[in-house]
Structure formats: structure tokens, C-alpha cells
Amino acid sequence: MVKKTQIHAQQQTLPGKESLMQPPAVFIRDGYRGSGKLEGKVALITGADSGIGRSVAIHFAREGADVAVMYLSEDDDARETQRLVEAEGRRCLLIAGDMRDAAFCRASLAQVIEHFGGLNILVNNAGTQQVSNDLAELSDTQWEETFATNMHGMFYLTKAALPHLGEDDAIINTASVNAYIGPDFLVDYSATKGAIISFTRALSNQVVGRGLRVNAVAPGPVWTPLQPATLGAHDPQMLEDFGSETPMGRAAQPWELGPCYVFLASLDASFISGQTLHPNGGVVVNG
């Protein structure tokens, strides 16, 4: 059994930094052995400067893929992801900017194609959240910005990527257990994650005839900078014993998510599309 990591009250400001997290996150487990599942592939991962995205980038690299990392502004964290990917002997391209901008998404995709010569895997992972306990006090601006970051950017980038993806390629979208349990303090965030589930299913039906697979991952609580920069910023005590409400009694470390994305990106998942994996610590969900 994986030993529980004790997490205590703390806070940061958005977008959050890995270097300030206590305890530090772990991105790949000791002894994880790559087996060439993604050898020669090119992956584009959004929000890969830290957290789940960084774990996915490192796992993909260990499995043989070159990686493009899209991120907002966390240059130090992004350079560390690049260092870790290159330490696996793979190439890593960093692209900084705001995914709420459709033109930026299109330009970023073009940059990936020019740099690597193609694309095989798109991981739409970037996202944000803000605490609001009362819908009447949830501002129009926050609602619009949460959808712009979590959903609109995914649409812009996926639309740009589709002409470059083909048979045996994969799109993987990061949803959340909150799409299914609906915490009352994250209404806008939960709504975007529900939209991602529906987007995944509908897009899969649209492109599955091309041999292109579209799936999602819906994590439970995971120890990433987003938590102290949002939940902790609202109330540091929200992070005291973070994740203890799950049946496993703990939050996940990012290394426990990366292999889910490896599976969905590889031919091990050749008969899976339009589906959602639920690495959530034992939470029972419908869908």
C-alpha cells in the first residue's frame, strides 16, 4: 500500500509554484520502467509545467515520446519539466501563453508541427478553479474565465490539432471527479468538467471512424500547485489533511496519474474511446 503523505494548511497565489509546495509532489515512482509504449511519438500536453501535466510529460518521455509543454507563465517550473523530459533522452519544446486566446492555440499547434514534424497525442490538461460558496456571489467574470480556461482553450487547441492526428493517435482530456460529485463550493469548475466529459464522448463519436481515440481522465484529489493556489488561497485550512475524504483516506501524488495517460495514449487502449478513467481513491461515481 502507498504510504499516506500528510498535507497541512498552506496557501499560494495563482498560478502556483511547485517549489513552494509542502510536502513536495512526486512525479514518477522509483522503479517505473518504460517499455517503448510511445516510442517515436510526439505529444503536446497543456498545463505540463507542474502537477499532473508534468507527471504525464515525464512518463511519456520514459515511454519514448518527444513532448511539447504548453503553460501559462510559470517559467521556472516549465524549465524543470523540460530538464526532466530531456533527462529521459527525449526532446522537449516549451510554449508559454494564454490558452483562452484562440490565435495563441493555433499558433502553438503550428509551432509543434514545425518543430517536431507531426503530432500523435494531445493531452488537454490545463485548468483552473476558484472557490465560491454562493451562486448569487459568483461573478460573471469568474464564470466566463473558468469556462474560457478549462473548456474554450481545449476546443481551440483540439480543433487545430485534428487535421494532424490520424489512425492510432489519441486525445486525452483531464476532467475531474467533481463532474460527478458536484461540490457546492466549485459550481463553475464542476460545470466545466462535466462539459469536458460530454465533449470527450461526442468528439469520440465524431472521429472514431478515423481510428483516432478520444478519452478522459477524471482524477480525485491530487497534490498539485492548483490546490494551495485556489483552495488554500481561499482558506488555508481547506488543505489540512487534503484528500482524507476519499475511501483511501488520502490525496494522490501526480505519479499515480501519469500511467493512466500512458495507457490511454498507447495501443494498450486500442479498443477504448469515448470513455473516462477514474483514478480517484475509491470514490464511487456514475458514468
MIMIVO-922906 format. One record per atom (N, C-alpha, C, O): residue in three letters; x, y, z. Coordinates in steps of 0.02 Angstrom, whole numbers, plus 32768, in hexadecimal, padded with zeros to 4 digits. Atoms other than C-alpha are relative to their C-alpha. Layout:
% residues N
ALAXYZ...
***
This chain:
% residues 287
MET802A7FC48000MET800080008000MET802C803E8000MET805F80418022VAL7FDB7FC18003VAL803C80B07FD6VAL7FF780258042VAL7FBF802D805ALYS80037FDD7FC1LYS8067810F8073LYS7FE080457FF8LYS7FEF80697FC8LYS80217FBF8002LYS7FFA81A68097LYS80318038800ELYS80598034803CTHR7FD87FC47FF5THR8050824E8086THR7FD480348025THR7FA08046800BGLN80277FD17FD9GLN801382C7810BGLN800580467FE2GLN803C805F7FD7ILE80027FBD801CILE7FDD836F80C3ILE7FE0802E8034ILE7FAB801E8050HIS80197FD17FCEHIS7FC384068134HIS7FEA80417FDEHIS7FF7804D7FA3ALA80197FBF8018ALA7F7384B28121ALA803980297FE2ALA806F802E7FFFGLN7FCF7FD58021GLN7FD0852480A7GLN7FDC80257FC8GLN7FA480157FB6GLN801E7FD98036GLN7FAF85A2801EGLN8035801C7FD2GLN806F80277FE6GLN7FD87FDE8032GLN7FF785EC7F7FGLN7FD2802E7FD9GLN7F9680327FE7THR80287FD9802FTHR7FBE86647EF9THR80047FDF7FBBTHR80357FBE7FABLEU8000801D8043LEU7F8D862F7E49LEU8039801D7FD6LEU804980587FDFPRO801280458012PRO7FD285E07DE0PRO801E7FCA802DPRO80127F8F8021GLY7FE280317FD3GLY8033858B7E6DGLY80437FE77FE8GLY80517FE57FACLYS7FBD80178011LYS80E485477E74LYS80107FBF8024LYS80017FB78060GLU7FEC803F7FE2GLU812684997E91GLU8031800A8039GLU802D7FE7806CSER7FCA7FF87FCFSER81BB84DB7EF4SER7FE680148045SER800A800C8077LEU801C7FEA7FC0LEU814985207F7DLEU7FD57FCC8022LEU7FBE7FD8805AMET802D80337FE5MET80E684817F9BMET80227FD88038MET805B7FC38032GLN7FE880297FC8GLN80FA84268041GLN7FC97FCE8012GLN7F927FE18026PRO7FC2801E8019PRO811083958034PRO800680077FB4PRO7FD480147F93PRO7FF97FFE8049PRO815983957F84PRO7FD97FC87FDFPRO7FCF7F927FFCALA802380338027ALA80F783377F00ALA80337FCE7FE2ALA806D7FDE7FDAVAL7FD78034801EVAL813B82957EB5VAL7FE27FF07FBBVAL7FA67FE47FB6PHE801980018044PHE812E82837DF8PHE80067FBC7FDCPHE7FE17FAE7FAEILE7FFA8043801CILE816881D37DCEILE801D7FD48037ILE804B7FE9805AARG7FEA802A7FC8ARG818081427E44ARG80437FE07FF2ARG80557FD27FB9ASP7FC180248006ASP822680F27E65ASP7FF27FBB7FE2ASP7FC37F987FF8GLY80098043801DGLY823680577DF9GLY7FD17FFD7FC5GLY7FC97FC87FA7TYR802B8001803CTYR81BC808C7D70TYR802B7FF37FC3TYR805A80187FB5ARG7FD98013803BARG81FF80387CD4ARG7FDA800D7FC0ARG7FA37FF27FB7GLY801E7FF78041GLY81D780777C28GLY800A7FC27FD5GLY803B7F9E7FDDSER7FFB803B802CSER81B77FF37BA4SER7FF480127FB7SER7FE17FE87F8FGLY80067FEB8046GLY81B1805A7B04GLY7FB980057FE8GLY7FAD80037FACLYS80467FFD8015LYS80F380697B05LYS7FF2803B7FD2LYS7FC480387FA9LEU800C7FC38028LEU810081187AB5LEU803E80117FD7LEU8049804B7FC6GLU7FC27FF58024GLU81A481037A57GLU7FF380257FBEGLU7FCA800F7F96GLY80057FDA803EGLY81B6818579CEGLY7FC3802D7FFAGLY7FB9804C7FC6LYS803C7FD78001LYS811581DF79FBLYS801180488014LYS804380568034VAL7FFB7FBA7FECVAL80FE829B7A10VAL7FC180118027VAL7F898006800FALA80397FEF7FD5ALA808F82D97A9DALA8001804B8010ALA80368068801CLEU800A7FBC7FE9LEU804B83867AC4LEU7FD57FFD803FLEU7F9E7FE3803EILE802280037FBFILE8019839D7B7BILE7FF78046801AILE8028806B8021THR800C7FBE7FE4THR7FC784397BBFTHR80037FFD804CTHR7FF47FC9806AGLY7FF97FFE7FB8GLY7FE6846F7C72GLY80347FCE8019GLY802C7FB1804FALA7FCE80337FEFALA808184007C75ALA803C801C8025ALA806E7FF8802DASP7FC97FE47FD8ASP80F184767CD6ASP80037FE18045ASP80387FE28065SER800480197FBBSER80B884247D79SER7FC97FCC8005SER7FA67FBE7FD5GLY8038802A7FF0GLY804283AA7DCAGLY7FF77FC37FD3GLY80277FA37FC0ILE8011803A8029ILE7FE983257D64ILE802380057FBCILE803F7FD47FA4GLY7FE27FF88042GLY8029836E7CC1GLY804A7FF07FFFGLY80627FD17FD0ARG7FB980117FFDARG80DF83627CF8ARG80097FB48006ARG80357F987FE5SER7FFB80487FFASER80C582AE7D2DSER7FF37FDD7FBDSER80177FAF7FABVAL800E801D8042VAL807882857C84VAL803B80097FD1VAL804E7FDB7FAEALA7FC77FF2802BALA810982D87C2AALA803A7FD1800EALA80597FB67FE0ILE7FC8802C7FEEILE818B82737C8AILE7FF17FB87FEEILE801C7F957FD3HIS801280448012HIS812D81CF7C74HIS80027FF57FB5HIS801B7FC27F9DPHE7FFF8006804APHE811681EE7BBAPHE80487FFC7FE8PHE80597FD47FBCALA7FBA80008015ALA81D082157BA9ALA80207FBD800FALA80467FA37FE6ARG7FE280407FEFARG820181767C04ARG7FE67FC87FD3ARG80077F967FC9GLU801B8031802FGLU819081177B8CGLU8014800E7FB7GLU7FFE7FEB7F8AGLY7FE47FF68042GLY81EA81647AF7GLY7FE6803A7FD7GLY7FF880407F9CALA801F7FC98025ALA818781FF7AC6ALA802780418009ALA8043804E803EASP7FEC7FBA7FF9ASP81C482AF7AA1ASP7FC480288017ASP7F8B80158008VAL80367FDE7FDEVAL815E83307AFEVAL8003804B7FF5VAL8038806A7FFCALA80097FB87FFFALA811F83E17AE2ALA7FD78012803EALA7FA37FF4804BVAL801F7FEB7FC1VAL80EF84397B85VAL7FE380457FF6VAL800780757FEAMET80217FBF8000MET806F84C57B81MET7FF080138048MET7FD97FEA8070TYR800C7FE97FBCTYR805F852F7C1DTYR7FF2804B7FFDTYR7FFC806C7FCALEU80137FB97FFFLEU802585DC7C54LEU803B802E8009LEU804C80547FDBSER7FCB7FD07FF2SER80B686387CA5SER80357FE78031SER8062800C8043GLU7FD5801A7FCBGLU811085C67D21GLU80427FE77FE1GLU804C7FAB7FDBASP7FC480128027ASP81BA85CA7CC8ASP802E7FD18026ASP80487FA28009ASP7FD3802A7FDAASP8220857D7D55ASP7FE67FB88003ASP800C7F887FF8ASP801D80437FFEASP81A984EA7D68ASP80057FDE7FBBASP80147FA37FB7ALA7FFE801D8043ALA81A284D27CABALA80467FE97FEEALA804F7FB47FD0ARG7FBB8014800FARG825F84CF7C9CARG80147FC08026ARG803B7F98800DGLU7FF2803E7FDBGLU826584497D23GLU7FDF7FC47FDDGLU7FFD7F8F7FD9THR801F80368027THR81E883E07CC0THR802A7FF07FC4THR80357FB57FB4GLN7FD6800B803AGLN825583F87C27GLN803F7FD98013GLN80537FAB7FF0ARG7FC480237FE9ARG82EF83C07C89ARG7FF17FB7800DARG80197F8B7FFALEU801280457FF0LEU829683247CC5LEU7FF17FD77FC2LEU80037F9C7FBEVAL800D8023803FVAL825882F77C17VAL80417FF27FDBVAL804C7FBA7FC2GLU7FC080098024GLU830483117BCAGLU802D7FCF8024GLU80567FAE8004ALA7FD980327FDBALA835182A87C55ALA7FEC7FB97FECALA80127F8A7FF7GLU801680418019GLU82EC82197C0BGLU80187FF47FB8GLU80087FC07F9AGLY7FE680088044GLY834482357B64GLY7FD080157FCAGLY7FDA80027F90ARG80317FEA8032ARG82B082877B0DARG8002804C7FF9ARG801D80708024ARG80037FB8800DARG829483337AC2ARG7FC4801F8023ARG7F917FFE802ECYS80377FDD7FDECYS822983B57B1ACYS7FFD80487FE7CYS802F806C7FEALEU800C7FBC8018LEU81E084567AD2LEU7FD380248033LEU7F9F80098046LEU80297FD97FD2LEU819E84DD7B48LEU7FDC80377FDALEU7FF980597FB0ILE80297FCD801FILE8110854F7B12ILE7FD780238037ILE7FAC80038056ALA80237FDB7FCCALA80D185D77B88ALA7FCB802D7FE2ALA7FD6804C7FAEGLY80357FD48017GLY802D86347B74GLY7FBD7FED801DGLY7FB77FBE8044ASP804380057FE4ASP7F7486417B99ASP7FD37FD97FD2ASP7FC47FF07F9AMET802A802A802AMET7F0685B67B57MET7FBA801C7FF5MET7F9480017FCDARG80417FE1800CARG7E6E86267B63ARG800080257FBDARG7FCB803A7FA5ASP7FF87FDD803FASP7EB086757AC2ASP80037FCD7FC8ASP80327FA67FC3ALA800380318036ALA7E7D86117A28ALA803B80067FD1ALA80557FD37FBAALA7FC77FF7802EALA7F07865D79BDALA803F7FE3801EALA80687FC57FFAPHE7FC5801E7FDFPHE7F8A86297A3EPHE7FFE7FB47FFAPHE80317F957FECCYS800680498005CYS7F4885767A3CCYS80127FE97FB9CYS80367FB87FB1ARG7FF080138045ARG7F51856F797EARG804B80087FF1ARG80697FDD7FD1ALA7FB97FF3800CALA800085BA797AALA802B7FCC8025ALA805E7FB6800CSER7FDB80317FD9SER803B85427A02SER80007FBC7FDDSER80347F9B7FD9LEU8004803F8024LEU7FFD84AB79A2LEU802D80017FC3LEU80507FD07FB4ALA7FD57FFA803BALA805484E97905ALA80497FFC8013ALA80727FDF7FEFGLN7FBB80037FE9GLN80F484FF7969GLN80157FB8800FGLN804D7FA47FFFVAL7FF280467FF1VAL80EB844B79A5VAL800D7FD87FC0VAL803C7FB27FBBILE7FF98024803FILE80D3840A78F5ILE804180127FDDILE80647FE77FC3GLU7FC27FEA8020GLU8163847278B3GLU803D7FE48025GLU806E7FD08005HIS7FC580157FD8HIS81D8843F7942HIS800B7FB57FFDHIS80447F9E7FF6PHE7FF980497FFBPHE81B383847949PHE7FEE7FDC7FBFPHE7FFE7FA17FB7GLY80138021803FGLY816C8362789CGLY7FBF7FDB8002GLY7FAD7FB97FD1GLY804080227FFBGLY80C6831F78DAGLY7FE77FFF8047GLY8006801C8073LEU801F80067FBELEU805582F7796DLEU7FD97FBF8003LEU7FB67FAD7FD4ASN8023803F7FF6ASN8011825479B2ASN7FD27FFF803CASN7FA07FDB803DILE802680017FC2ILE7FCE82797A5FILE7FF480478018ILE8023806E801ELEU80117FBF7FE3LEU7F7283117AA1LEU7FE27FF38045LEU7FB17FCE804CVAL801B80057FBCVAL7F57831E7B5EVAL7FE980458015VAL801180728020ASN801F7FC17FE9ASN7EE083AA7B8EASN7FFA7FFD804BASN7FC97FE28066ASN7FFC80077FB8ASN7F0E83BC7C44ASN7FFB80438026ASN7FE880428061ALA80007FC07FDDALA7F1884777C6DALA7FBB8010801DALA7F8880027FFDGLY80407FEE7FE2GLY7E9384B77CE3GLY800A802B803DGLY804180328057THR7FFF7FD67FC4THR7E67852A7D72THR7FC07FF78026THR7F8F7FDB800CGLN803C80027FD7GLN7DEA85377E00GLN800380398032GLN803980528043GLN80057FCE7FCBGLN7DAE85B77E7FGLN7FC67FEC802DGLN7F937FD48016VAL803580117FD0VAL7D48859D7F1CVAL7FCB80368000VAL7FD980718002SER803A7FD27FF7SER7C9A85EA7F23SER7FC87FD88021SER7FB17FA68005ASN803280267FDAASN7C1B85B17FA5ASN7FB880157FF2ASN7F897FF7800DASP80447FE6800CASP7B8686127F62ASP7FFB80167FB7ASP801F80437FA2LEU80077FF08047LEU7B4E86197EACLEU7FEF80497FF6LEU800480687FC5ALA80137FBA8006ALA7B0586C57ECAALA803C802E8004ALA803980677FECGLU7FC47FD77FFAGLU7BB487037EF1GLU80377FEC7FCEGLU806C800A7FCDLEU7FD080158033LEU7C0D86A77E64LEU7FFC80327FC7LEU7FC880377FA6SER80027FC98031SER7C3C87337DEDSER7FFB7FE57FB8SER80127FAD7FAAASP800280128046ASP7C18872E7D33ASP80477FF67FE5ASP80537FCA7FBCTHR7FBB80038018THR7CD2874B7D17THR80207FBD8012THR80407F9D7FE9GLN7FE380407FECGLN7D0686B47D7DGLN7FE27FC67FD8GLN80077F9B7FC1TRP802180358027TRP7C8586457D25TRP801E7FFC7FBATRP802F7FC77FA2GLU7FE77FFE8045GLU7CC1867D7C79GLU80497FEC7FFCGLU805D7FC97FCEGLU7FB980108003GLU7D7A866E7CA3GLU800D7FB6800FGLU803B7F987FF3THR7FF880487FF2THR7D6785BF7CECTHR7FF07FD77FC2THR80147FA97FB2PHE80108024803EPHE7D1185847C4DPHE8034800E7FC9PHE80457FE27FA3ALA7FCE7FEF8033ALA7D8F85E17BE0ALA803F7FD78009ALA805C7FBF7FD8THR7FC280257FF3THR7E22858B7C34THR7FF57FB57FF9THR801D7F937FD8ASN800980487FFBASN7DDA84DE7C51ASN7FE17FE17FC2ASN7FEF7FA77FB3MET8026801E8037MET7D6B84C67BB9MET8010801F7FBDMET801C7FFB7F8DHIS7FF67FE18041HIS7D8585477B31HIS80467FF27FE4HIS804D7FE57FA9GLY7FBC800F8018GLY7E42852E7B29GLY80067FB97FE6GLY80297FAD7FB5MET800180468017MET7E2584737B19MET7FE27FFC7FBAMET7FFC7FD87F8FPHE80207FFF8042PHE7DB184937A86PHE802E801D7FCBPHE803780007F96TYR7FD57FDF8031TYR7E28850B7A2FTYR803A7FD27FECTYR804A7FCB7FB1LEU7FC48027800ELEU7EBE84987A3FLEU7FEF7FBE7FDELEU80127FA97FB0THR8014803F8020THR7E6383F77A13THR7FEC800C7FB8THR7FFE7FE57F8CLYS80147FF08045LYS7E1784487979LYS803E800A7FD4LYS803F7FF37F9AALA7FC37FF58027ALA7EC5847E7940ALA80277FBF7FF7ALA80487FB67FC4ALA7FD9803E8003ALA7F0F83D27965ALA7FE27FCA7FD4ALA80067FA27FB7LEU802180378023LEU7E8E8364790FLEU801B7FF17FBALEU80227FB67FA9PRO7FE780118043PRO7ED28376785DPRO80437FDB8001PRO80567FBD7FCFHIS7FBE801E7FFBHIS7F7A8335789BHIS80007FBC8023HIS80337F9B8028LEU8006803F7FDBLEU7F3A829D78FCLEU7FDD7FCD7FD4LEU7FB07FDD7FAEGLY801C8034802BGLY7F1181F878ABGLY7FF97FBD8024GLY7FF17FBB8061GLU800B80437FE6GLU7F03813D78C3GLU80327FEF8038GLU806E7FFB8032ASP7FDB80147FC4ASP7F4080FD796DASP801B803B8028ASP804180318058ASP7FEE7FC67FD7ASP7F5981AF79ADASP7FCA80098036ASP7F977FE68036ALA802C7FFB7FC6ALA7F0481EB7A4BALA7FFA80488019ALA8029806F8017ILE800E7FC37FDBILE7EB482807AA1ILE7FE97FEB8046ILE7FBE7FC0804EILE8012800F7FBBILE7EA9827A7B5FILE7FF180418024ILE801A806F8025ASN80177FC37FDEASN7E4882FC7BC2ASN7FFD7FF4804BASN7FE57FC18062THR800380057FB7THR7E5B831C7C7CTHR7FBF801D801ATHR7FB380598015ALA803F7FEB7FE1ALA7DB183247CD0ALA800C8001804CALA804080188063SER7FF980007FB7SER7D94830E7D8CSER7FC97FD7801FSER7F927FD38004VAL803580207FDAVAL7D3682A87E0BVAL7FC980318011VAL7F90801D801DASN80327FCE7FEEASN7CDD834C7E2FASN7FC980067FCDASN7F9380217FDCALA803680028031ALA7C7B83387D8EALA7FC87FD28015ALA7F8F7FD98000TYR803080337FEATYR7C2482A67DE4TYR7FE6800D8046TYR7FAC7FFC8054ILE80177FF67FBBILE7C1B82DA7E9BILE7FE68046800DILE7FC08051803CGLY801B7FBC7FFCGLY7BFA83957E83GLY800980238042GLY7FD780338062PRO7FF67FDB7FC1PRO7C4A83EA7F1APRO7FE080457FFDPRO7FE680687FCBASP80287FC38002ASP7BE0847F7F4BASP802A80407FFCASP800F80757FEDPHE7FD67FC48001PHE7C7584F67F53PHE802780077FBEPHE805080357FB7LEU7FDE7FFE8041LEU7CB184D27EA0LEU7FCE7FF77FC7LEU7FD87FCB7F9DVAL803580098031VAL7C1684E87E35VAL8019800B7FB9VAL800D7FE27F8CASP7FE97FF18044ASP7C69853A7D9FASP80357FCD7FE8ASP80337FB67FAFTYR7FCC80318011TYR7D0084C57DA2TYR7FE07FBD7FF0TYR7FF17F9D7FBESER80208040800CSER7C91842B7DB1SER7FD97FFF7FBESER7FD87FCD7F9BALA80257FFB803EALA7C2684687D21ALA802F7FF87FC4ALA801D7FD77F93THR7FD180078038THR7CC084767CB0THR80177FB77FFATHR80207F9E7FC3LYS7FE880458003LYS7CF883C77CDFLYS7FCA7FD17FE6LYS7FDA7F9F7FC5GLY80368025801EGLY7C4C83827CB6GLY7FFE800B7FB4GLY7FF07FDC7F8EALA7FFE7FF18048ALA7C5883D97C0EALA80397FDA7FDDALA80317FC37FA5ILE7FC88025801DILE7D0183867BF1ILE7FED7FB77FF5ILE80007F997FC2ILE801680458008ILE7CB482DA7C0DILE7FD47FFA7FC1ILE7FDE7FCC7F99SER802D8002803ASER7C2C82FF7B8CSER8025800E7FBFSER80187FEF7F8CPHE7FD67FF18039PHE7CA9834C7B14PHE80287FC27FEAPHE802C7FB37FAFTHR7FD9803C800ETHR7D1382AF7B21THR7FD57FCB7FDDTHR7FEB7FAF7FAAARG802B8034801DARG7C82823A7AFAARG7FE980137FBAARG7FEB7FE97F8DALA801A7FEB8041ALA7C3C82A07A6AALA803880027FCCALA802E7FEC7F93LEU7FC87FFD8030LEU7CE682BF7A19LEU80177FBA7FEELEU80287FAD7FB4SER7FEE8045800FSER7D1082077A28SER7FD27FE37FCASER7FEA7FC47F9AASN802E80198032ASN7C7381DC79C7ASN800C801F7FBCASN80007FFF7F88GLN7FF57FDD8040GLN7CA1825B7943GLN803D7FE77FDBGLN803D7FE57F9EVAL7FC0800F8021VAL7D53821F7922VAL80157FB78005VAL80487FA57FE9VAL7FEA80447FF5VAL7D5881687956VAL80087FD97FBFVAL80317FAB7FBCGLY7FFA80218041GLY7D41813278A1GLY8043800B7FDFGLY80567FE77FB1ARG7FBD7FF3801AARG7DEC817D787DARG80367FD98025ARG80717FDE8014GLY7FCF80237FD8GLY7E3E810C78FCGLY801F802A8036GLY805080168056LEU7FE87FD27FCDLEU7E5981A07970LEU7FD77FF7803FLEU7F997FFA803CARG8022800D7FC1ARG7E2E817F7A26ARG7FFF803F802CARG803080638030VAL80097FC67FD4VAL7DEB82047A9EVAL7FE67FE78043VAL7FAF7FCA8047ASN801480167FBEASN7DE381E07B58ASN800E80368034ASN802B806A8024ALA7FF57FD07FC9ALA7DE782397C00ALA80197FDD803EALA80117FA08045VAL7FEC80177FBEVAL7E3282267CACVAL7FDE802F8032VAL7FE2806C802BALA80237FD87FCDALA7DCD82617D43ALA801E7FF48044ALA80057FCB806BPRO7FDE800C7FC0PRO7E44826C7DD7PRO7FD78016803CPRO7FAC80428038GLY80167FE77FBFGLY7E12827B7E8CGLY803280348017GLY805680517FEEPRO7FD17FCE7FE6PRO7E7782ED7EFEPRO80497FEC7FF2PRO805D7FB48002VAL7FBB800C8012VAL7F2B82FA7EC0VAL802A803B801AVAL801480748016TRP7FD67FCD7FE2TRP7FBA835A7F12TRP802680267FCATRP805C80117FB5THR7FE37FD58034THR7FE083E37E93THR7FFF80498017THR7FDB80588047PRO80007FBA7FECPRO8004849F7E9EPRO7FBC80227FFCPRO7FB08055801DLEU80437FE28006LEU7F5084C37E6CLEU7FDC80008044LEU7FB5802E8052GLN802580057FC0GLN7F15848D7F19GLN801380388030GLN7FE6805B8048PRO7FF07FC87FD3PRO7F7785087F86PRO7FF380447FE1PRO7FE880758005ALA800B7FC08021ALA7F6085907F02ALA7FB680127FF8ALA7FA6804A7FE5THR80487FF28006THR7EA285807F02THR7FDC7FF08041THR7FC3801D8063LEU802080127FC0LEU7E5B851E7F95LEU80258021803ALEU8005803E8066GLY7FD97FE37FCAGLY7EE985568006GLY7FFD804B8002GLY7FFE80698037ALA80057FB78003ALA7EDE86097FCAALA7FBE8018801DALA7FBA804E803BHIS80417FEE7FE4HIS7E26860B7FFBHIS80007FF6804CHIS7FE980208071ASP7FFC80107FB8ASP7E4485B880A4ASP80357FCA8009ASP80297F907FF6PRO7FCB80317FF9PRO7EE8856180D0PRO7FEA7FBF8022PRO80067F8A8015GLN8016803B7FDDGLN7E8A84E98141GLN7FDD7FCD7FD2GLN7FD57F937FE5MET801E802F802FMET7E35849C80A9MET80327FCB7FEAMET801E7F967FD1LEU7FCC80308014LEU7EDB84448089LEU80197FD6803BLEU80447FAC8031GLU7FEB80297FC7GLU7EEF83FD8138GLU7FE77FB87FF4GLU7FAB7FAC7FF0ASP800F8046800EASP7EF68340811AASP7FDA7FF97FBEASP7FAA7FD27FB9PHE801F80008042PHE7EC8835E8063PHE7FF97FB87FE5PHE80297F927FE6GLY800D8041801DGLY7E7982C58012GLY7FE77FCB8030GLY7FD87F93801BSER801380337FCESER7E49826E80B4SER7FB87FE97FF8SER7FA57FB68015GLU804580148009GLU7D938267807CGLU7FF77FC57FD0GLU7FC17FA97FCCTHR80058038802ETHR7DB981E27FF9THR80007FBE8027THR801A7FBC805FPRO7FFD80417FDEPRO7DA181298026PRO80477FEB8012PRO80517FC98044MET7FBB80107FF0MET7E5F8117801FMET801D802E8036MET805380208050GLY7FEC7FD57FC9GLY7E6C81A6809CGLY803A802E7FF0GLY805C8045801EARG7FC77FD78013ARG7EEC820A8039ARG7FF6801D7FBBARG7FCB80067F95ALA7FFC7FE68044ALA7F0F82737FA0ALA80327FD67FD8ALA805C7FB47FF5ALA7FCF8020802CALA7F6C822D7F0AALA803D802D7FF8ALA8038806A7FFDGLN7FC67FDD801AGLN801B825E7EDAGLN7FFC7FFE7FB4GLN7FE07FCF7F97PRO80048000804APRO8030828E7E22PRO80197FC07FDFPRO80007FAE7FAATRP7FE6803D801FTRP809381EE7E01TRP7FCA7FCB7FF9TRP7FD17F9D7FD0GLU803680328004GLU7FF3818C7E1DGLU7FD0800D7FC7GLU7FA57FE47FB7LEU802A7FEF8039LEU7FA081E57D8CLEU80227FF47FBDLEU80027FDF7F8DGLY7FDC8005803FGLY802781E17D06GLY7FF47FBF7FDAGLY7FE97FC27F9EPRO800A803E8024PRO801481277CDDPRO7FBB7FF87FE1PRO7FB37FD47FAFCYS80428002801FCYS7F5A813F7CBACYS8002801F7FBACYS7FE380067F8CTYR7FFA7FDE8041TYR7F8881B67C2DTYR802B7FD77FD0TYR801D7FD57F94VAL7FD8802D802BVAL800E813F7BEDVAL7FD37FC97FE3VAL7FD67FBC7FA7PHE802D80348018PHE7F8B80B67BE2PHE7FD380197FC8PHE7FCD7FF97F94LEU802F7FE68032LEU7F0E81217B84LEU802380177FC0LEU800580167F8AALA7FDB7FE9803BALA7F9481657B0EALA801C7FC77FD7ALA802A7FD07F9CSER7FDF80388021SER7FD980BA7AE2SER7FCD7FD07FE1SER7F917FD67FEALEU802B8031801FLEU7F9680297A7DLEU7FE57FCD8032LEU7FBD7FA2801FASP802080287FCDASP7F707FD17B21ASP7FB680128006ASP7F8D7FE9801CALA80467FE87FFDALA7ECF80387B16ALA7FE180037FBAALA7FB7802F7FADSER80157FFC8046SER7EAF80127A5ESER7FB57FF77FF6SER7F9B800C7FC2PHE8049800B8007PHE7DF87FE07A7DPHE7FD9802B8031PHE7FA1801A8043ILE80207FD47FCFILE7DD0806E7AF5ILE7FFB80467FE3ILE802D80647FD2SER800A7FBA8015SER7D8481147ABESER7FBE8019801BSER7F8E7FF38023GLY803B7FE27FE3GLY7D05818C7B05GLY7FF67FEF8049GLY7FBF7FF88064GLN800580177FBBGLN7D2A814C7BB4GLN8026802C8030GLN804D8057801BTHR7FDF7FD97FCCTHR7D6681947C58THR801D7FD18034THR7FFA7FA6804FLEU7FE080247FC9LEU7DE481497CD2LEU7FF780288040LEU7FF58065803FHIS80107FE07FC0HIS7DC5816D7D8BHIS80337FF08036HIS80257FC98063PRO7FD080087FC9PRO7E6581717DF3PRO7FEF80318038PRO800A8068803AASN801B7FD07FCFASN7E0E81BD7E89ASN80017FE88048ASN7FDF80058073GLY7FFA80167FBBGLY7E3D815C7F24GLY7FC67FD78019GLY7FBD7FCF8056GLY8036802C7FECGLY7DA480EC7F23GLY7FBB80208002GLY7F8B80008017VAL80417FDF8002VAL7D19816D7F0EVAL7FD47FDE7FCCVAL7FEA7FD37F93VAL802F8020802EVAL7C81811A7EBEVAL7FDB80357FD9VAL7FBC80617FF6VAL80237FCF802BVAL7C3D817C7E29VAL7FD67FDB7FCEVAL7FE17FA07FC0ASN8029801B8035ASN7BB9815F7DA6ASN801580217FBFASN8019805E7FBBGLY7FEA7FE58041GLY7BF381747CF1GLY80487FEF7FF5GLY806480027FC1
***
